[in-house]
Amino acid sequence: MRPAPAVSSRCCCGQERRTHQVLAGYEAGVPTDSWQASKNTRAQPTDAYGTIEFQGGAHPTKAQYVRLSYDTRPELLVQLFTREWNLELPKLLITVQGGKANFELQPKLKKVLRKGLLKAAKTTGAWIFTGGTNTGVTKQVGDALLLEGQQRSGRVVSIGIAPWGIVERNHELLGHNRDVPCHSISSPRSKLAVLNNRHAYFLLVDNGTQGRYGAELILRRKLEKYISNQKLQPSL
């Protein structure tokens, strides 16, 4: 815990100081100290995993989720995918990256995106990695999954990798093997983000920060590299 320079009641991680536990052997730093996840956080067993039940839309959907540390080893994540979530390794990994700002695609471009992305995924048995939130490019991918209805048929594996600290009302996800009802909304009531309800799986990456993007970047990069180096399932 490091007090923020301008607001003494708030830590440099973005959370209120009162939310932190006082740990033996850990001293509060001075405002001029730089906050680092590797030095100022302590890893603990995850306290949030289960199933999100997205409600409120024309077609309710479910998604598996887990809160995990930013430095989780990629081989452990692959074990999660294959042993706990019963996924087969992909023949192709499609990773979609882009800005968080919302935008509207022209109908013709949206059709091209939907057709091209889902054709590649269906014909190769691919996994799709996105940022997981209902914003920007990720929202466009979610719209493609919605329009085609592929997620319900299980032919497209879409995995959202998002920072735990930017998820709206993330405290509702706390608990072990929980079934969490979630009413789908297009935008949150705060400056945080909501998860896109067309994804089937979510890795919610925690580095101790609140309200900030970036916790997921290194983990996602390492995971993509690790999967790309594996012997993927052969095409039939």
N, C-alpha and C positions, 0 to 999 in steps of 0.2 A: 504494500500500500504506500503510495506516494501522494502527499497533499498537492493539489493543483495550485499553481502560483496565485491565480486571481481569486479563487473561491476556496476558502479554507475548509468548507464542509464537503467538498468534492475531491475525490482522488483523481490522479492523472489518468487513470484507466477509464474515466467517464462516469463512474458510479459514485453514489453517496458514500462517504466514509462510514456511516453508521451500518451499511450493509456488509462490511468486512468483518471477518472473525479476527480476534486478537490471538495470535499464535505465539507460543513460547519460543524464544530465540529469534523472533523477527522484530525489528525495530522500525518505527515509522521514520521515513526519510524527511529531509528538509525540502521546501518547495523548489529549490534549484536543482534537485536531483532529476535525472532523466528516468522515466519509467520504462522498464523492459520486462516483457512477459517471462523471459527465461530466469530473471532474478527476482521479480516481485510477485510471482504466482507460485502456487504449489499444486501439483497434479493430485487428483483424487479419483476414485472410481466414479464412473458416470452416474448421474442421478436422474437422467432423462432419456428414456427410450420407449418405443412402443409403436402405436398406429394412430395416425391422424385420420379422422373421418370428416372429409370435407362435405359440408352440407349447404343447402341454399341454392344450388344450381339445378339445371334441368337434369343432369346426370350426376348424382353423388359419387364421389370417388374416395379411395383410401390410399394412404401412403405410409410406408414404414419410415421411422426416423430414429436418429440417435444423436445425442450430444457427445462430442469427443474433443480431446485436446488437439491443439494446433500442431503438435509434434508427434502425433500418432504415426507409427511406422506403416508404410504402404502395404507390406505383406499382411499385417493384421487386418487392414481394411478389406483386402481380397478374401481373407478367411471369413470376414463378416458377410461379404456378398455371397460367397459360395456355400458356406456352412449354415449360416443363420437365416439368410434371405433366400437361399436355394436358387441362386442364379448360376448359369453356366458362363464361363469366360466368353467374352465376345469374339466374333471374327473380325470386328472393326470397332474402333473407338472414335466416335464423333464428338469433338469438344467445341462448344459454342461459347464464344466470349464476345463481350461488347459493353457499351456504356449502360448506365443505370437510368438515364433519362428516357421518359416515355415518348413514343412517336407513333404515328399512324403510317402504315404501308398502303400504297395504292393497291387496289384489288388485284391488279395483274401481277404485281410483285409478290403479294401475299400468296397468290396461287402458285407461283413459281417456287417460292420457298417451301410451301407445304408439300408440293409434289416431289421436289428434288430431295428434300431432307428425309421424308418418310419412305421414299422409294429406296434410297441408300440404306436406311435402317432396316427395312423389311427384307430386302434381298440379301443382306449380309449378316443378319443376326447381330446388329450393332448395339452398343450402349451409347446413349447420348448424355454427355456431361454439360450442365449449364450452371449459372449462378443461383438458380433455385427460387429467386424472388419474383414477384409479379410486376416486374419493371423491365423497361428497355427491350433488349434483344431476347431475354429469357421469356418475357411475356409473349413475344411473337412466336417463339417455339411452342409455348403452351397453347396458343391459339391454333397452331397447326395440329397439335395432338387432339385438341377438342373437335376441330372441324372434321377430321378424319375418323375420330372415334377409335383410334388404334390403341390407346392406353387401356380401354376396357377389354379389348381382345387379347391383351398381354403380348402382342407381337413386338412392341417397342419398349425397351427398358430405358426410362428417363431418370437420371439421377441428378438432383439439385445439390450443389455444394455451396452453402451460405454461412456467413458468420452468425453464430449464436446471438451475439450482442446486438444485432440489428433487427431481430425478429420481433414483431409486435406481440406483446403479451406472452413472451416466451416462458414466463413462470407457470403458465397453464400446461406446459409440456413436461413439467417436473414429475417424476415418478417412474417406477420400474414396470415395464411391460404394460403400459397404459393404453387404453382406447380413449382418444381425446376428440370430442366433437368440435368442429371448427366451421363456423359459418363463413362461406366464401364472400370476400369483399374485394372490390377492384383496387382500393387504396386504403391505407391505414389512417387512423385518426391522429397520428403523431408523425414525427419525422422518421420513424422507423419503417420497416417494410413488412409486407405479408408474403407468405409462401405461395407459389403458383400451384393451383389445385390440380394441374394436369400432370404433375410428376408423380412417379410411383415410389421414389425413395429420396430421402434427404439425409445428408451429412451436415450437421450443424456444428461448425468448428468454433471452438472457444479458446481465446488466448487471454481472457480476463477483461477485455475491453467492452464497453457498452456504447452503442450508438455509432460505431465506427466500422467501416469496411476494411478488409485487408487480412483478417485473421485466417482466411481460407486459402490465400494465394499460394503459399509455399507448400502446404499439404496437397493442394490440387495438382500443382506442378509435379511434385514427387510421385503422386499416385499415377498420373498420366504416363510418366516416364517408366514407372515400374510395370504397368500393364502392357505398354508397348514393347517391353523387353521379354514378355512372357511368350511361351508357345501357345498361341491362340488356337481356338477350336478350328479344325479344317472345314472348308466349305464342302457341302455335299454335292 
